[in-house]
Amino acid sequence: MPFTPEEISRLKNQLKEQLKHLPAEKRKESEEHLDEMSDESIELMLEQQKSSQKPIFRAIISNELPSKKIDENESAIAVLDIKPITKGHTIIIPKQLVKDEKEFSTQILEFVKQVAKNIEFKLKLKNIEIKTEFKFGESIINIIPVYDKSVSLKSPRSELSEKEAEELEKLLTDKSDKKIVVKLENENDEVTIHPKLKRRIP
């Protein structure tokens, strides 16, 4: 049964969403090609995709699609969303496909907390939103930094440039700025030491 015009339009948008991992110039060219395709061609393309293409998140897990990975454990990886809601928006992708959010293991949920704490500390945030989402046939978890206003999965998104992505990846994976708080003899005094910083002599 052929798709309605509304369904074709929605399918085109879904296909464009899959192109977001491509470089800007290649993505624009592919989007223009999609816009020019007939309804029949779109349907045929979708059938071919179903039979041959690995889902996007599975391709990220297997390193077949490039990503900016900021953390990983045996159960999941944390990568920067390339169409973030706010700066530092990160998605947690389980290594084993999860269809239902109720199936997230304790290890994955602990990993989410660990990644969220790191993002909160590194980006000096007052708040952070953690939202589950069903996307491209599986459940993932969004860690969304909150700055000056509240956010949701329906909030506007922006494009993450390669330069911004590299800077964020470097910042969020940097292990050198963990602070150590040392209590002094006076009960209310404490000193913060940054291990990697050289002491400045007046």
FIKOLZA-1660 file (N, C-alpha, C; in steps of 0.1 Angstrom, whole numbers, plus 5000, padded with zeros to 4 digits):
% residues 202
   i   px   py   pz ch aa at
   1 5008 4988 5000  A  M  N
   1 5000 5000 5000  A  M CA
   1 5009 5012 5000  A  M  C
   2 5007 5022 4990  A  P  N
   2 5015 5033 4990  A  P CA
   2 5013 5043 5001  A  P  C
   3 5024 5050 5004  A  F  N
   3 5023 5060 5015  A  F CA
   3 5015 5072 5011  A  F  C
   4 5009 5079 5021  A  T  N
   4 5002 5092 5018  A  T CA
   4 5013 5103 5017  A  T  C
   5 5010 5114 5011  A  P  N
   5 5019 5125 5010  A  P CA
   5 5025 5129 5024  A  P  C
   6 5016 5129 5034  A  E  N
   6 5021 5133 5048  A  E CA
   6 5031 5123 5053  A  E  C
   7 5029 5110 5050  A  E  N
   7 5038 5099 5054  A  E CA
   7 5051 5101 5047  A  E  C
   8 5051 5104 5034  A  I  N
   8 5063 5105 5026  A  I CA
   8 5071 5117 5032  A  I  C
   9 5064 5128 5035  A  S  N
   9 5071 5140 5041  A  S CA
   9 5078 5136 5054  A  S  C
  10 5071 5129 5062  A  R  N
  10 5076 5125 5075  A  R CA
  10 5088 5115 5073  A  R  C
  11 5087 5106 5063  A  L  N
  11 5098 5097 5060  A  L CA
  11 5110 5104 5055  A  L  C
  12 5108 5115 5047  A  K  N
  12 5119 5123 5042  A  K CA
  12 5127 5129 5054  A  K  C
  13 5119 5135 5063  A  N  N
  13 5125 5141 5075  A  N CA
  13 5133 5131 5083  A  N  C
  14 5128 5119 5084  A  Q  N
  14 5135 5109 5092  A  Q CA
  14 5148 5105 5085  A  Q  C
  15 5147 5104 5072  A  L  N
  15 5159 5101 5064  A  L CA
  15 5170 5112 5065  A  L  C
  16 5165 5125 5065  A  K  N
  16 5174 5136 5067  A  K CA
  16 5180 5136 5081  A  K  C
  17 5173 5131 5091  A  E  N
  17 5178 5130 5104  A  E CA
  17 5190 5120 5104  A  E  C
  18 5189 5110 5096  A  Q  N
  18 5200 5100 5096  A  Q CA
  18 5212 5106 5089  A  Q  C
  19 5210 5117 5081  A  L  N
  19 5222 5123 5074  A  L CA
  19 5230 5132 5082  A  L  C
  20 5225 5135 5095  A  K  N
  20 5231 5145 5103  A  K CA
  20 5246 5142 5107  A  K  C
  21 5250 5129 5105  A  H  N
  21 5263 5126 5109  A  H CA
  21 5273 5128 5098  A  H  C
  22 5268 5132 5086  A  L  N
  22 5277 5135 5075  A  L CA
  22 5283 5149 5076  A  L  C
  23 5294 5152 5069  A  P  N
  23 5300 5165 5068  A  P CA
  23 5290 5175 5062  A  P  C
  24 5290 5188 5066  A  A  N
  24 5280 5197 5061  A  A CA
  24 5277 5197 5046  A  A  C
  25 5288 5197 5039  A  E  N
  25 5286 5198 5024  A  E CA
  25 5280 5186 5018  A  E  C
  26 5284 5174 5023  A  K  N
  26 5279 5162 5018  A  K CA
  26 5264 5160 5023  A  K  C
  27 5261 5165 5035  A  R  N
  27 5248 5164 5040  A  R CA
  27 5238 5172 5032  A  R  C
  28 5242 5185 5029  A  K  N
  28 5234 5194 5021  A  K CA
  28 5231 5187 5007  A  K  C
  29 5241 5182 5001  A  E  N
  29 5240 5175 4988  A  E CA
  29 5230 5164 4989  A  E  C
  30 5231 5156 4999  A  S  N
  30 5222 5144 5001  A  S CA
  30 5208 5148 5004  A  S  C
  31 5206 5159 5012  A  E  N
  31 5193 5164 5015  A  E CA
  31 5186 5169 5002  A  E  C
  32 5193 5176 4994  A  E  N
  32 5188 5181 4981  A  E CA
  32 5184 5169 4972  A  E  C
  33 5192 5159 4972  A  H  N
  33 5188 5147 4964  A  H CA
  33 5176 5141 4969  A  H  C
  34 5174 5140 4983  A  L  N
  34 5162 5135 4989  A  L CA
  34 5150 5142 4985  A  L  C
  35 5151 5156 4985  A  D  N
  35 5139 5164 4981  A  D CA
  35 5135 5162 4967  A  D  C
  36 5144 5158 4958  A  E  N
  36 5141 5157 4944  A  E CA
  36 5136 5143 4941  A  E  C
  37 5137 5133 4950  A  M  N
  37 5133 5120 4948  A  M CA
  37 5117 5118 4947  A  M  C
  38 5113 5109 4939  A  S  N
  38 5098 5107 4938  A  S CA
  38 5094 5098 4950  A  S  C
  39 5081 5098 4952  A  D  N
  39 5075 5090 4963  A  D CA
  39 5079 5075 4962  A  D  C
  40 5078 5070 4949  A  E  N
  40 5082 5056 4947  A  E CA
  40 5096 5053 4950  A  E  C
  41 5105 5063 4947  A  S  N
  41 5119 5061 4949  A  S CA
  41 5122 5061 4964  A  S  C
  42 5115 5069 4972  A  I  N
  42 5116 5070 4986  A  I CA
  42 5112 5056 4992  A  I  C
  43 5101 5051 4988  A  E  N
  43 5096 5038 4993  A  E CA
  43 5106 5027 4990  A  E  C
  44 5112 5027 4978  A  L  N
  44 5122 5017 4974  A  L CA
  44 5134 5018 4983  A  L  C
  45 5138 5030 4985  A  M  N
  45 5150 5033 4993  A  M CA
  45 5149 5028 5007  A  M  C
  46 5137 5030 5013  A  L  N
  46 5134 5026 5026  A  L CA
  46 5134 5010 5027  A  L  C
  47 5129 5004 5017  A  E  N
  47 5129 4989 5017  A  E CA
  47 5143 4984 5017  A  E  C
  48 5152 4991 5009  A  Q  N
  48 5166 4987 5008  A  Q CA
  48 5173 4989 5021  A  Q  C
  49 5170 5000 5027  A  Q  N
  49 5176 5003 5040  A  Q CA
  49 5173 4993 5051  A  Q  C
  50 5160 4989 5051  A  K  N
  50 5155 4979 5061  A  K CA
  50 5163 4966 5060  A  K  C
  51 5166 4963 5047  A  S  N
  51 5172 4950 5045  A  S CA
  51 5188 4950 5047  A  S  C
  52 5194 4962 5045  A  S  N
  52 5208 4962 5044  A  S CA
  52 5215 4971 5055  A  S  C
  53 5209 4982 5059  A  Q  N
  53 5216 4991 5067  A  Q CA
  53 5215 4988 5082  A  Q  C
  54 5227 4989 5089  A  K  N
  54 5227 4988 5103  A  K CA
  54 5221 5000 5109  A  K  C
  55 5213 4999 5120  A  P  N
  55 5207 5011 5126  A  P CA
  55 5218 5020 5131  A  P  C
  56 5215 5033 5131  A  I  N
  56 5225 5044 5135  A  I CA
  56 5232 5041 5148  A  I  C
  57 5225 5039 5159  A  F  N
  57 5232 5037 5172  A  F CA
  57 5240 5024 5172  A  F  C
  58 5236 5014 5165  A  R  N
  58 5244 5002 5164  A  R CA
  58 5257 5005 5156  A  R  C
  59 5256 5013 5146  A  A  N
  59 5268 5017 5138  A  A CA
  59 5277 5025 5146  A  A  C
  60 5272 5033 5155  A  I  N
  60 5281 5041 5164  A  I CA
  60 5288 5032 5174  A  I  C
  61 5280 5023 5180  A  I  N
  61 5286 5013 5189  A  I CA
  61 5298 5005 5183  A  I  C
  62 5296 5001 5170  A  S  N
  62 5306 4993 5163  A  S CA
  62 5317 5002 5156  A  S  C
  63 5316 5015 5159  A  N  N
  63 5326 5024 5153  A  N CA
  63 5325 5025 5138  A  N  C
  64 5314 5021 5132  A  E  N
  64 5312 5023 5118  A  E CA
  64 5308 5037 5114  A  E  C
  65 5302 5044 5124  A  L  N
  65 5299 5058 5122  A  L CA
  65 5308 5066 5132  A  L  C
  66 5314 5077 5128  A  P  N
  66 5322 5085 5137  A  P CA
  66 5314 5092 5148  A  P  C
  67 5319 5093 5160  A  S  N
  67 5312 5100 5171  A  S CA
  67 5323 5106 5180  A  S  C
  68 5318 5115 5188  A  K  N
  68 5327 5121 5199  A  K CA
  68 5324 5114 5212  A  K  C
  69 5332 5104 5215  A  K  N
  69 5329 5096 5227  A  K CA
  69 5336 5103 5239  A  K  C
  70 5328 5105 5249  A  I  N
  70 5334 5112 5261  A  I CA
  70 5335 5102 5273  A  I  C
  71 5329 5090 5272  A  D  N
  71 5331 5081 5283  A  D CA
  71 5325 5067 5278  A  D  C
  72 5329 5057 5285  A  E  N
  72 5325 5043 5281  A  E CA
  72 5327 5034 5293  A  E  C
  73 5318 5024 5294  A  N  N
  73 5320 5013 5303  A  N CA
  73 5316 5000 5296  A  N  C
  74 5315 4989 5304  A  E  N
  74 5312 4976 5297  A  E CA
  74 5298 4976 5292  A  E  C
  75 5289 4985 5297  A  S  N
  75 5275 4984 5293  A  S CA
  75 5270 4995 5283  A  S  C
  76 5277 5006 5282  A  A  N
  76 5272 5017 5274  A  A CA
  76 5283 5026 5270  A  A  C
  77 5281 5035 5260  A  I  N
  77 5290 5046 5257  A  I CA
  77 5282 5059 5258  A  I  C
  78 5290 5070 5261  A  A  N
  78 5284 5083 5261  A  A CA
  78 5291 5091 5250  A  A  C
  79 5282 5097 5241  A  V  N
  79 5287 5104 5230  A  V CA
  79 5280 5118 5229  A  V  C
  80 5287 5128 5224  A  L  N
  80 5281 5141 5222  A  L CA
  80 5270 5140 5211  A  L  C
  81 5258 5146 5214  A  D  N
  81 5248 5147 5204  A  D CA
  81 5252 5157 5193  A  D  C
  82 5252 5154 5181  A  I  N
  82 5257 5164 5171  A  I CA
  82 5246 5174 5167  A  I  C
  83 5234 5172 5172  A  K  N
  83 5223 5182 5171  A  K CA
  83 5218 5185 5185  A  K  C
  84 5227 5192 5193  A  P  N
  84 5224 5193 5207  A  P CA
  84 5213 5203 5210  A  P  C
  85 5206 5201 5221  A  I  N
  85 5196 5211 5226  A  I CA
  85 5204 5222 5233  A  I  C
  86 5214 5218 5241  A  T  N
  86 5223 5228 5247  A  T CA
  86 5237 5223 5246  A  T  C
  87 5247 5232 5249  A  K  N
  87 5261 5228 5249  A  K CA
  87 5264 5217 5258  A  K  C
  88 5270 5206 5253  A  G  N
  88 5273 5195 5262  A  G CA
  88 5263 5184 5262  A  G  C
  89 5252 5186 5254  A  H  N
  89 5242 5175 5253  A  H CA
  89 5248 5162 5249  A  H  C
  90 5246 5152 5257  A  T  N
  90 5252 5139 5255  A  T CA
  90 5242 5128 5255  A  T  C
  91 5244 5118 5247  A  I  N
  91 5235 5106 5247  A  I CA
  91 5242 5094 5252  A  I  C
  92 5235 5086 5259  A  I  N
  92 5240 5073 5264  A  I CA
  92 5234 5062 5256  A  I  C
  93 5243 5054 5249  A  I  N
  93 5238 5044 5241  A  I CA
  93 5242 5030 5247  A  I  C
  94 5232 5022 5251  A  P  N
  94 5236 5009 5256  A  P CA
  94 5243 5000 5245  A  P  C
  95 5253 4993 5249  A  K  N
  95 5260 4984 5240  A  K CA
  95 5251 4973 5235  A  K  C
  96 5242 4968 5243  A  Q  N
  96 5232 4958 5239  A  Q CA
  96 5219 4966 5236  A  Q  C
  97 5213 4964 5225  A  L  N
  97 5201 4972 5221  A  L CA
  97 5190 4970 5232  A  L  C
  98 5185 4982 5236  A  V  N
  98 5174 4982 5246  A  V CA
  98 5162 4988 5239  A  V  C
  99 5151 4981 5239  A  K  N
  99 5139 4986 5233  A  K CA
  99 5130 4994 5243  A  K  C
 100 5130 4989 5255  A  D  N
 100 5121 4995 5265  A  D CA
 100 5130 5001 5276  A  D  C
 101 5126 5014 5280  A  E  N
 101 5134 5021 5290  A  E CA
 101 5134 5013 5303  A  E  C
 102 5124 5004 5306  A  K  N
 102 5124 4997 5318  A  K CA
 102 5135 4986 5318  A  K  C
 103 5141 4984 5307  A  E  N
 103 5152 4974 5306  A  E CA
 103 5166 4979 5308  A  E  C
 104 5167 4992 5311  A  F  N
 104 5180 4997 5314  A  F CA
 104 5186 4991 5327  A  F  C
 105 5198 4985 5326  A  S  N
 105 5204 4979 5337  A  S CA
 105 5209 4988 5348  A  S  C
 106 5212 4983 5359  A  T  N
 106 5217 4991 5370  A  T CA
 106 5231 4997 5366  A  T  C
 107 5239 4990 5359  A  Q  N
 107 5252 4994 5354  A  Q CA
 107 5250 5006 5345  A  Q  C
 108 5240 5006 5336  A  I  N
 108 5238 5017 5327  A  I CA
 108 5233 5029 5335  A  I  C
 109 5224 5028 5344  A  L  N
 109 5219 5039 5352  A  L CA
 109 5230 5045 5360  A  L  C
 110 5239 5037 5366  A  E  N
 110 5251 5042 5374  A  E CA
 110 5260 5050 5365  A  E  C
 111 5262 5045 5353  A  F  N
 111 5270 5051 5343  A  F CA
 111 5265 5065 5339  A  F  C
 112 5252 5066 5337  A  V  N
 112 5245 5078 5334  A  V CA
 112 5248 5089 5345  A  V  C
 113 5247 5084 5358  A  K  N
 113 5249 5094 5369  A  K CA
 113 5264 5098 5369  A  K  C
 114 5273 5089 5366  A  Q  N
 114 5287 5093 5366  A  Q CA
 114 5290 5103 5355  A  Q  C
 115 5285 5101 5343  A  V  N
 115 5287 5110 5331  A  V CA
 115 5280 5123 5334  A  V  C
 116 5268 5123 5340  A  A  N
 116 5261 5136 5343  A  A CA
 116 5269 5144 5353  A  A  C
 117 5275 5137 5363  A  K  N
 117 5283 5145 5373  A  K CA
 117 5295 5151 5367  A  K  C
 118 5302 5144 5358  A  N  N
 118 5313 5149 5351  A  N CA
 118 5310 5161 5343  A  N  C
 119 5299 5160 5335  A  I  N
 119 5294 5171 5327  A  I CA
 119 5291 5184 5335  A  I  C
 120 5284 5181 5346  A  E  N
 120 5279 5191 5355  A  E CA
 120 5292 5199 5361  A  E  C
 121 5302 5191 5365  A  F  N
 121 5314 5197 5371  A  F CA
 121 5322 5205 5360  A  F  C
 122 5324 5199 5349  A  K  N
 122 5333 5205 5339  A  K CA
 122 5327 5217 5332  A  K  C
 123 5313 5217 5331  A  L  N
 123 5307 5229 5324  A  L CA
 123 5301 5238 5335  A  L  C
 124 5304 5236 5348  A  K  N
 124 5300 5245 5359  A  K CA
 124 5285 5247 5358  A  K  C
 125 5277 5237 5358  A  L  N
 125 5262 5238 5357  A  L CA
 125 5256 5238 5370  A  L  C
 126 5244 5244 5371  A  K  N
 126 5236 5244 5383  A  K CA
 126 5226 5233 5382  A  K  C
 127 5223 5228 5370  A  N  N
 127 5213 5218 5369  A  N CA
 127 5215 5210 5356  A  N  C
 128 5209 5198 5355  A  I  N
 128 5210 5189 5344  A  I CA
 128 5198 5181 5342  A  I  C
 129 5193 5179 5330  A  E  N
 129 5181 5171 5328  A  E CA
 129 5185 5157 5322  A  E  C
 130 5179 5147 5327  A  I  N
 130 5182 5133 5322  A  I CA
 130 5169 5128 5317  A  I  C
 131 5168 5125 5303  A  K  N
 131 5156 5121 5297  A  K CA
 131 5158 5109 5288  A  K  C
 132 5149 5099 5290  A  T  N
 132 5149 5087 5281  A  T CA
 132 5142 5091 5268  A  T  C
 133 5146 5084 5258  A  E  N
 133 5140 5086 5245  A  E CA
 133 5140 5074 5236  A  E  C
 134 5129 5071 5229  A  F  N
 134 5129 5060 5219  A  F CA
 134 5132 5066 5205  A  F  C
 135 5143 5062 5199  A  K  N
 135 5147 5068 5187  A  K CA
 135 5154 5058 5178  A  K  C
 136 5151 5058 5165  A  F  N
 136 5157 5049 5156  A  F CA
 136 5156 5034 5160  A  F  C
 137 5144 5031 5167  A  G  N
 137 5142 5017 5170  A  G CA
 137 5148 5012 5183  A  G  C
 138 5153 5021 5191  A  E  N
 138 5158 5017 5205  A  E CA
 138 5158 5028 5215  A  E  C
 139 5159 5025 5227  A  S  N
 139 5159 5035 5238  A  S CA
 139 5173 5039 5242  A  S  C
 140 5174 5053 5243  A  I  N
 140 5187 5059 5247  A  I CA
 140 5184 5068 5259  A  I  C
 141 5194 5074 5265  A  I  N
 141 5192 5083 5275  A  I CA
 141 5200 5096 5272  A  I  C
 142 5193 5108 5273  A  N  N
 142 5198 5121 5270  A  N CA
 142 5202 5128 5283  A  N  C
 143 5214 5133 5283  A  I  N
 143 5219 5141 5294  A  I CA
 143 5220 5156 5289  A  I  C
 144 5211 5164 5293  A  I  N
 144 5210 5178 5287  A  I CA
 144 5213 5188 5298  A  I  C
 145 5225 5195 5296  A  P  N
 145 5228 5206 5305  A  P CA
 145 5218 5217 5305  A  P  C
 146 5215 5223 5317  A  V  N
 146 5206 5234 5318  A  V CA
 146 5214 5246 5322  A  V  C
 147 5212 5256 5314  A  Y  N
 147 5219 5269 5316  A  Y CA
 147 5209 5280 5321  A  Y  C
 148 5203 5288 5313  A  D  N
 148 5195 5299 5317  A  D CA
 148 5180 5296 5317  A  D  C
 149 5176 5286 5310  A  K  N
 149 5161 5282 5309  A  K CA
 149 5159 5267 5309  A  K  C
 150 5147 5263 5312  A  S  N
 150 5144 5249 5312  A  S CA
 150 5144 5243 5298  A  S  C
 151 5147 5230 5298  A  V  N
 151 5148 5223 5285  A  V CA
 151 5140 5211 5285  A  V  C
 152 5136 5206 5273  A  S  N
 152 5130 5193 5271  A  S CA
 152 5134 5187 5258  A  S  C
 153 5130 5175 5255  A  L  N
 153 5134 5169 5242  A  L CA
 153 5128 5176 5230  A  L  C
 154 5118 5185 5233  A  K  N
 154 5111 5192 5222  A  K CA
 154 5118 5206 5220  A  K  C
 155 5128 5209 5229  A  S  N
 155 5134 5222 5228  A  S CA
 155 5142 5223 5214  A  S  C
 156 5144 5235 5209  A  P  N
 156 5151 5237 5196  A  P CA
 156 5165 5231 5197  A  P  C
 157 5170 5226 5186  A  R  N
 157 5183 5221 5185  A  R CA
 157 5192 5229 5176  A  R  C
 158 5205 5228 5177  A  S  N
 158 5214 5235 5169  A  S CA
 158 5224 5225 5163  A  S  C
 159 5232 5230 5153  A  E  N
 159 5242 5222 5147  A  E CA
 159 5255 5223 5155  A  E  C
 160 5262 5212 5158  A  L  N
 160 5274 5212 5165  A  L CA
 160 5286 5211 5155  A  L  C
 161 5294 5222 5154  A  S  N
 161 5305 5222 5145  A  S CA
 161 5316 5212 5149  A  S  C
 162 5324 5208 5140  A  E  N
 162 5335 5199 5143  A  E CA
 162 5345 5205 5153  A  E  C
 163 5347 5218 5152  A  K  N
 163 5356 5225 5162  A  K CA
 163 5350 5225 5176  A  K  C
 164 5337 5228 5177  A  E  N
 164 5330 5228 5190  A  E CA
 164 5330 5214 5196  A  E  C
 165 5328 5204 5187  A  A  N
 165 5327 5190 5192  A  A CA
 165 5341 5186 5197  A  A  C
 166 5351 5190 5190  A  E  N
 166 5365 5186 5195  A  E CA
 166 5368 5193 5208  A  E  C
 167 5365 5205 5209  A  E  N
 167 5367 5213 5222  A  E CA
 167 5360 5207 5234  A  E  C
 168 5347 5203 5231  A  L  N
 168 5339 5197 5242  A  L CA
 168 5344 5183 5245  A  L  C
 169 5348 5176 5235  A  E  N
 169 5353 5162 5238  A  E CA
 169 5366 5163 5246  A  E  C
 170 5375 5173 5243  A  K  N
 170 5387 5174 5250  A  K CA
 170 5384 5178 5265  A  K  C
 171 5375 5188 5267  A  L  N
 171 5372 5192 5280  A  L CA
 171 5366 5181 5289  A  L  C
 172 5356 5174 5283  A  L  N
 172 5348 5164 5290  A  L CA
 172 5356 5151 5293  A  L  C
 173 5367 5149 5285  A  T  N
 173 5375 5137 5288  A  T CA
 173 5388 5140 5295  A  T  C
 174 5390 5153 5298  A  D  N
 174 5402 5157 5305  A  D CA
 174 5402 5152 5320  A  D  C
 175 5412 5145 5324  A  K  N
 175 5412 5140 5338  A  K CA
 175 5421 5148 5347  A  K  C
 176 5427 5159 5342  A  S  N
 176 5437 5165 5349  A  S CA
 176 5433 5176 5359  A  S  C
 177 5420 5180 5359  A  D  N
 177 5415 5191 5367  A  D CA
 177 5407 5187 5379  A  D  C
 178 5409 5174 5383  A  K  N
 178 5401 5170 5395  A  K CA
 178 5408 5177 5408  A  K  C
 179 5399 5183 5416  A  K  N
 179 5405 5190 5427  A  K CA
 179 5406 5182 5440  A  K  C
 180 5415 5185 5448  A  I  N
 180 5417 5179 5461  A  I CA
 180 5415 5190 5472  A  I  C
 181 5405 5187 5481  A  V  N
 181 5403 5197 5492  A  V CA
 181 5410 5193 5504  A  V  C
 182 5419 5201 5509  A  V  N
 182 5427 5198 5521  A  V CA
 182 5423 5206 5533  A  V  C
 183 5419 5200 5544  A  K  N
 183 5415 5208 5556  A  K CA
 183 5428 5212 5564  A  K  C
 184 5427 5225 5568  A  L  N
 184 5438 5230 5576  A  L CA
 184 5435 5229 5591  A  L  C
 185 5445 5234 5599  A  E  N
 185 5443 5232 5613  A  E CA
 185 5431 5241 5618  A  E  C
 186 5430 5253 5613  A  N  N
 186 5418 5261 5616  A  N CA
 186 5406 5255 5610  A  N  C
 187 5396 5252 5618  A  E  N
 187 5385 5243 5614  A  E CA
 187 5378 5248 5601  A  E  C
 188 5377 5261 5599  A  N  N
 188 5369 5266 5587  A  N CA
 188 5378 5268 5575  A  N  C
 189 5391 5266 5576  A  D  N
 189 5400 5269 5565  A  D CA
 189 5402 5256 5556  A  D  C
 190 5402 5258 5543  A  E  N
 190 5406 5247 5535  A  E CA
 190 5413 5252 5522  A  E  C
 191 5421 5244 5516  A  V  N
 191 5428 5248 5504  A  V CA
 191 5425 5238 5493  A  V  C
 192 5422 5243 5481  A  T  N
 192 5420 5235 5470  A  T CA
 192 5432 5233 5461  A  T  C
 193 5436 5221 5458  A  I  N
 193 5448 5219 5451  A  I CA
 193 5445 5213 5437  A  I  C
 194 5450 5218 5427  A  H  N
 194 5448 5213 5413  A  H CA
 194 5461 5206 5410  A  H  C
 195 5461 5193 5409  A  P  N
 195 5474 5185 5408  A  P CA
 195 5482 5189 5396  A  P  C
 196 5476 5192 5385  A  K  N
 196 5484 5195 5372  A  K CA
 196 5489 5209 5371  A  K  C
 197 5484 5218 5380  A  L  N
 197 5488 5232 5379  A  L CA
 197 5501 5234 5386  A  L  C
 198 5510 5242 5379  A  K  N
 198 5523 5245 5385  A  K CA
 198 5521 5256 5395  A  K  C
 199 5528 5256 5406  A  R  N
 199 5527 5267 5416  A  R CA
 199 5534 5279 5410  A  R  C
 200 5527 5290 5412  A  R  N
 200 5532 5303 5407  A  R CA
 200 5540 5310 5418  A  R  C
 201 5552 5314 5416  A  I  N
 201 5560 5320 5426  A  I CA
 201 5560 5335 5424  A  I  C
 202 5556 5343 5434  A  P  N
 202 5555 5358 5432  A  P CA
 202 5569 5364 5428  A  P  C
% end
